[in-house]
């Protein structure tokens, strides 16, 4: 089975110059957990996901202490609301992941699953000439179960 048989299309993408607030609203309105990020030519340049909106623990340089970082900034517990308020004006480009794992429409579903597991990602953009045309997520893998059940009835 090919990626094109299970991918979600058309893909919902966002421009790299949009704000984090716009990205969050789009993900909430469309009930999706991530967006391919495109440049002015529509080419894939990154990925932004729900996890980019969460604080992550990072080691403080030259110590064994870990502290939370949000949108690349160190923060105290008191600074959470302030960080989210300031981030409304940040661009998607400032926090997106640029090392994006991709597949093409003719790739096998097995290859897409392997890439998702190896790279610990929940979704992979499907590209044609560096332009996102679809996306494969864990949700799309459910289509395999349904198809298998239909075929065996």
N, C-alpha and C positions, 0 to 999 in steps of 0.2 A: 504494500500500500504506500502511496506517495503522500507527501506533506499536503499537496493541494487537495487531497481527498478529505482532510479533516480540519484544515486551517479555517480560522474565522476571517471572513472578508466582507466588506472592505475593512481595512485596518483603520483604527482611530489613532491618529498621530497628533503631535503638537509641535509647534515651531520652537526652536531653541531660544528665541527672544521673548517668549511669553513668560508671564510671572508664575511663581509657584502657586499663587492663589488661583490663577486660571487653570493650572494643571490639576490642582486638587478638586476644583469644581467640576471639571470635565470627567475625572475619574469617578467622582461621586454620582454625577448625573447619569453616566453610562454604566455604572456599577462594574467597573473594571479596576484591576489592581496595578496596571502599568501601561505606559505609553511609549511607543517609539518616538524619538525626537528627531526632527528633520531640519535641514537648513533651508535657505531661501529657494534653493533649486529642487527641494523635495527629497533630497538624498538623506539617508540615515546617518546621523552623527552621534546618537546616544540613546539612552533609555532612562526613563524615570519611573520609579515604582513606589508603592506605598511605603516600603522600608526607607526610602530616602526622606520621608517625613517624620521618621522616628529617631530619637536620640540613640546613639551607639556609644558603647564604652571603648575608649582608646587609652593606651598607656601614655602617661605623662612622660615626656622625654627625660631621659637620665634618671628614671625612678622605677619602682615596682608598683606604683600607685596607678589605678585606673580611674578615669573620670569621664562623665558624659560629654559628648560632643553632639551638637545639633547644627546641621547645615555648615559643617566644617568649623564651627566656633565652640570653644570650651564654654561650659555654662554651669552655673550653680543651680540648686533646686529653685531658688527664688527667681532665676532668670528665664524660666521656661516660657511663661506667657509673653515676656518681652521678645524672646527669640522668635516665637511664632508670629508675633505682630510685625516684627522687622522683616521676616521672610516673605511677607505678602508682596513686597516689592522686588525681591530677588528674582533673577531670571532662571528659567529651567536650566540653561546652559551652566549656571554656577554650581549646580548640585548633581547633574545627570551623570550616569555612568557612561564613559566613552568607549570602554572595551566591551563591545556588544557581541554576543554570540548570535550568529544568524544561520538560517538555512534557506534553501531555494525550493521552489515549488516541486521540482522533480526529485528532490532528495527523499529518501525513504523515511517513513515514520520511525522505524527502528533507529536510524541515525539521529533524528531529532530527539528521541527519548534519551539516547546515549549522551548527547550533548547537554541536555537538561540536567542529567544526573552528574556528569563529570564537572559541570560548571556551577552546580547548585543554584540553578535558576528555575523559576516557575513559568516563564514564558520566553519564547524566542520569536523575534520578527522574521517574517518570510520576505525575502527581497528579490527583486528583479532589476538588474542594472543599478544596484545600490539604492533603489527606491522601495520602501516597504509596501507590499501588496496584500499582506495578511499577517496573522500572528497565530502561533501554536502555543496554547497554554495547557496547564494540567486539566482544565475543564474540557478542552477539546479531545483529550485522551479518552474521555467518557464515551465519545462517539464510537470508539473501537469496540467497547463493550456492547453497545446497542447494536452495532452492525453485526457483531459476532452472534448475538442472540437472534437477530432477524434471519441471518443466513442458516442457522441451525434449527429452524422451526419447520 
